[in-house]
Amino acid sequence: MDLAKMIRDVPDFPVKGILFKDITTLVRDPEAFQEAVDALLDHCVEQEIDLVAAIEARGFIFGAPLAYELAAGFVPIRKPGKLPAEKVSVSYTLEYGTNTLEMHSDAVEPGQKVLIVDDLLATGGSAKAAAELIEGLGGEVVGIIFLIELGFLNGAEKLEGYDVFSLLRV
């Protein structure tokens, strides 16, 4: 199955000039969704992983089933104002502005091995911010995986030194 063909392009979303990669067309198809999750799992199944940390919101779609399959815990990394307990935060730059990510301050224990999951690698800002949150709590980032990478934005360069995997590269 050609998973890339299952992703819809939406021009000028969320702002003019951005070509948005809409994964809802892929995840609504049971076979495509299963193939995507299985392919991501194949990349990390041999690694020692204590936690899967997924970035809001579309990272949750892939992070939760991966955590389940890996028998690992799941840590949501959220946008501001969504977490109820004490949290840590970091701000970053994205393709069309800035944002902040937060995580509970007790989500990762020192020495835990953490896999970061998101749907899309663009500039690398959100993934780098997630790694900073995890490492700030003493966790070890063992990998960062994505469904899609927008290669022309060179986001992987911002993640140099990490094991980065993208299932699809545009």
Backbone hydrogen bonds in HBPLUS format (Angstrom, degrees):
<---DONOR---> <-ACCEPTOR-->    atom                        ^
c    i                          cat <-CA-CA->   ^        H-A-AA   ^      H-
h    n   atom  resd res      DA  || num        DHA   H-A  angle D-A-AA Bond
n    s   type  num  typ     dist DA aas  dist angle  dist       angle   num
A0005-LYS N   A0002-ASP O   3.14 MM   3  5.68 136.8  2.33 110.0 120.0     1
A0006-MET N   A0003-LEU O   2.90 MM   3  5.13 150.1  1.99 106.6 116.4     2
A0007-ILE N   A0004-ALA O   3.32 MM   3  5.64 167.7  2.34 109.3 112.6     3
A0008-ARG N   A0022-ASP O   3.11 MM  14  4.98 148.1  2.22 151.7 144.2     4
A0022-ASP N   A0008-ARG O   2.73 MM  14  4.98 164.0  1.76 171.0 165.8     5
A0010-VAL N   A0020-PHE O   2.85 MM  10  4.93 157.6  1.90 144.1 150.6     6
A0020-PHE N   A0010-VAL O   2.88 MM  10  4.93 149.5  1.97 148.5 138.8     7
A0012-ASP N   A0018-ILE O   2.68 MM   6  4.88 116.8  2.08 140.3 159.2     8
A0013-PHE N   A0018-ILE O   3.31 MM   5  5.71 144.2  2.45 139.1 140.6     9
A0018-ILE N   A0015-VAL O   3.22 MM   3  5.99 160.9  2.26 144.8 145.4    10
A0026-LEU N   A0023-ILE O   2.89 MM   3  5.19 135.3  2.09 106.3 119.1    11
A0027-VAL N   A0023-ILE O   2.98 MM   4  6.33 165.6  2.00 164.0 166.8    12
A0028-ARG N   A0024-THR O   3.14 MM   4  5.99 138.3  2.32 135.9 143.9    13
A0029-ASP N   A0026-LEU O   3.15 MM   3  5.61 152.9  2.23 111.4 119.2    14
A0033-PHE N   A0029-ASP O   2.89 MM   4  6.01 170.6  1.90 169.2 172.1    15
A0034-GLN N   A0030-PRO O   2.97 MM   4  6.04 163.9  2.00 145.1 150.1    16
A0035-GLU N   A0031-GLU O   2.91 MM   4  6.03 157.1  1.96 144.2 151.0    17
A0036-ALA N   A0032-ALA O   2.91 MM   4  6.10 157.7  1.96 149.6 155.4    18
A0037-VAL N   A0033-PHE O   2.99 MM   4  6.24 170.7  1.99 157.1 158.9    19
A0038-ASP N   A0034-GLN O   2.89 MM   4  5.98 164.8  1.91 150.3 155.3    20
A0039-ALA N   A0035-GLU O   2.95 MM   4  6.03 154.3  2.01 144.2 150.9    21
A0040-LEU N   A0036-ALA O   3.02 MM   4  6.28 157.3  2.07 150.8 156.6    22
A0041-LEU N   A0037-VAL O   2.86 MM   4  6.05 159.7  1.90 151.3 157.7    23
A0042-ASP N   A0038-ASP O   2.86 MM   4  6.08 152.6  1.94 146.0 153.2    24
A0043-HIS N   A0040-LEU O   3.14 MM   3  5.39 131.2  2.39  99.7 112.0    25
A0044-CYS N   A0041-LEU O   3.01 MM   3  5.42 133.6  2.23 107.7 119.7    26
A0045-VAL N   A0041-LEU O   2.85 MM   4  5.56 129.7  2.11 164.5 175.3    27
A0047-GLN N   A0044-CYS O   3.04 MM   3  5.41 159.4  2.09 115.1 121.7    28
A0050-ASP N   A0113-LYS O   2.81 MM  63  5.18 151.2  1.90 135.1 144.9    29
A0073-GLY N   A0050-ASP O   2.94 MM  23  6.31 161.9  1.97 153.1 147.6    30
A0051-LEU N   A0113-LYS O   3.11 MM  62  6.44 158.4  2.15 156.8 159.5    31
A0115-LEU N   A0051-LEU O   2.95 MM  64  6.35 161.7  1.98 156.9 160.8    32
A0052-VAL N   A0073-GLY O   2.78 MM  21  6.13 155.2  1.85 151.0 157.2    33
A0075-VAL N   A0052-VAL O   2.81 MM  23  6.05 161.4  1.85 152.5 153.4    34
A0053-ALA N   A0115-LEU O   2.77 MM  62  6.04 160.7  1.81 155.1 161.9    35
A0117-VAL N   A0053-ALA O   2.86 MM  64  6.19 151.5  1.95 150.8 154.9    36
A0054-ALA N   A0075-VAL O   2.99 MM  21  6.40 148.1  2.09 157.1 166.9    37
A0077-ILE N   A0054-ALA O   2.83 MM  23  5.81 158.5  1.87 169.5 162.9    38
A0055-ILE N   A0117-VAL O   3.14 MM  62  6.54 155.1  2.20 169.2 176.4    39
A0059-GLY N   A0055-ILE O   3.00 MM   4  4.83 129.4  2.26 170.8 172.4    40
A0056-GLU N   A0077-ILE O   2.83 MM  21  5.96 152.5  1.90 170.2 174.7    41
A0060-PHE N   A0057-ALA O   3.08 MM   3  5.62 143.8  2.21 110.0 119.3    42
A0061-ILE N   A0058-ARG O   3.17 MM   3  5.36 134.2  2.39 100.5 111.3    43
A0062-PHE N   A0059-GLY O   3.25 MM   3  5.61 132.5  2.49 104.2 114.5    44
A0063-GLY N   A0059-GLY O   2.77 MM   4  5.80 158.1  1.81 155.8 163.4    45
A0064-ALA N   A0060-PHE O   3.17 MM   4  5.78 174.8  2.18 139.9 141.4    46
A0066-LEU N   A0062-PHE O   3.24 MM   4  6.30 152.6  2.32 143.3 151.3    47
A0067-ALA N   A0063-GLY O   2.87 MM   4  6.07 160.7  1.91 154.5 159.6    48
A0068-TYR N   A0064-ALA O   3.04 MM   4  6.28 162.4  2.08 152.5 157.0    49
A0069-GLU N   A0065-PRO O   2.96 MM   4  6.16 167.7  1.98 148.4 151.4    50
A0070-LEU N   A0066-LEU O   2.87 MM   4  5.99 147.7  1.97 150.0 159.1    51
A0072-ALA N   A0067-ALA O   2.93 MM   5  4.86 169.0  1.94 147.3 148.9    52
A0071-ALA N   A0068-TYR O   3.15 MM   3  5.15 158.7  2.20 103.6 110.0    53
A0078-ARG N   A0102-GLU O   2.84 MM  24  5.20 145.8  1.95 154.4 156.2    54
A0102-GLU N   A0078-ARG O   2.68 MM  24  5.20 153.8  1.74 153.0 160.7    55
A0105-SER N   A0086-GLU O   2.94 MM  19  5.82 165.8  1.96 127.6 130.8    56
A0088-VAL N   A0103-MET O   2.86 MM  15  5.57 158.8  1.90 164.9 169.6    57
A0103-MET N   A0088-VAL O   3.02 MM  15  5.57 150.7  2.11 154.0 160.9    58
A0090-VAL N   A0101-LEU O   3.02 MM  11  5.62 149.5  2.12 154.0 162.7    59
A0101-LEU N   A0090-VAL O   2.92 MM  11  5.62 163.1  1.95 160.2 162.0    60
A0092-TYR N   A0099-ASN O   2.88 MM   7  5.64 157.2  1.93 157.3 160.2    61
A0099-ASN N   A0092-TYR O   2.99 MM   7  5.64 155.1  2.05 155.5 160.3    62
A0094-LEU N   A0097-GLY O   2.78 MM   3  5.34 172.3  1.79 144.2 147.0    63
A0097-GLY N   A0094-LEU O   3.41 MM   3  5.34 167.8  2.43 113.3 109.8    64
A0107-ALA N   A0104-HIS O   3.11 MM   3  5.19 163.8  2.13 115.3 115.0    65
A0112-GLN N   A0109-GLU O   3.05 MM   3  5.75 165.6  2.07 144.8 146.6    66
A0111-GLY N   A0138-GLY O   2.82 MM  27  6.00 165.7  1.84 141.0 136.1    67
A0140-GLU N   A0112-GLN O   2.78 MM  28  5.99 171.3  1.78 166.6 166.9    68
A0114-VAL N   A0140-GLU O   2.74 MM  26  5.87 169.2  1.76 161.3 162.1    69
A0142-VAL N   A0114-VAL O   2.85 MM  28  5.71 154.3  1.91 139.5 148.3    70
A0116-ILE N   A0143-GLY O   2.95 MM  27  6.28 170.3  1.96 153.6 153.2    71
A0145-ILE N   A0116-ILE O   2.89 MM  29  6.33 163.3  1.92 162.0 162.4    72
A0118-ASP N   A0145-ILE O   3.08 MM  27  6.55 153.1  2.16 159.2 167.4    73
A0147-LEU N   A0119-ASP O   3.23 MM  28  4.85 130.6  2.48  98.4 111.4    74
A0148-ILE N   A0119-ASP O   2.90 MM  29  6.16 157.5  1.95 147.2 154.5    75
A0121-LEU N   A0148-ILE O   2.82 MM  27  6.25 151.1  1.90 148.4 158.2    76
A0150-LEU N   A0121-LEU O   2.86 MM  29  6.10 173.1  1.87 172.9 171.3    77
A0128-LYS N   A0124-GLY O   2.95 MM   4  5.99 159.2  2.00 151.2 157.5    78
A0129-ALA N   A0125-GLY O   2.96 MM   4  6.08 154.2  2.02 143.4 150.9    79
A0130-ALA N   A0126-SER O   2.90 MM   4  6.12 155.0  1.96 144.8 151.6    80
A0131-ALA N   A0127-ALA O   2.95 MM   4  6.22 157.0  2.01 146.6 152.6    81
A0132-GLU N   A0128-LYS O   2.95 MM   4  6.23 152.5  2.03 145.1 152.8    82
A0133-LEU N   A0129-ALA O   2.98 MM   4  6.30 153.5  2.05 149.7 156.5    83
A0134-ILE N   A0130-ALA O   3.03 MM   4  6.31 166.5  2.05 154.6 157.3    84
A0135-GLU N   A0131-ALA O   2.87 MM   4  5.99 171.8  1.88 155.4 158.1    85
A0136-GLY N   A0132-GLU O   2.85 MM   4  5.77 143.3  1.98 138.4 148.6    86
A0137-LEU N   A0134-ILE O   3.12 MM   3  5.40 143.2  2.26 102.4 112.7    87
A0139-GLY N   A0134-ILE O   2.96 MM   5  5.19 152.1  2.03 149.2 140.2    88
A0138-GLY N   A0135-GLU O   2.98 MM   3  4.86 158.9  2.03 101.7 107.7    89
A0144-ILE N   A0163-ASP O   2.84 MM  19  6.18 153.1  1.91 163.0 163.2    90
A0165-PHE N   A0144-ILE O   3.01 MM  21  6.43 155.0  2.08 155.0 159.9    91
A0146-PHE N   A0165-PHE O   2.87 MM  19  6.29 146.9  1.98 153.4 163.8    92
A0167-LEU N   A0146-PHE O   3.02 MM  21  6.42 159.5  2.07 148.9 152.5    93
A0168-LEU N   A0147-LEU O   2.76 MM  21  5.97 143.1  1.90 145.3 157.8    94
A0149-GLU N   A0168-LEU O   2.75 MM  19  6.18 136.2  1.94 147.4 162.0    95
A0170-VAL N   A0149-GLU O   2.75 MM  21  6.03 172.2  1.76 171.7 173.6    96
A0153-LEU N   A0150-LEU O   3.05 MM   3  5.91 166.9  2.07 127.2 131.3    97
A0154-ASN N   A0151-GLY O   3.06 MM   3  5.43 162.7  2.09 114.0 119.6    98
A0157-GLU N   A0154-ASN O   3.16 MM   3  5.70 145.7  2.28 110.8 119.3    99
A0158-LYS N   A0155-GLY O   3.06 MM   3  5.48 134.0  2.28 107.7 118.5   100
A0159-LEU N   A0156-ALA O   2.97 MM   3  5.03 140.5  2.13  98.7 110.9   101
A0160-GLU N   A0157-GLU O   3.29 MM   3  5.25 155.6  2.36 109.9 108.1   102
A0162-TYR N   A0159-LEU O   3.06 MM   3  5.84 154.8  2.12 146.1 148.6   103
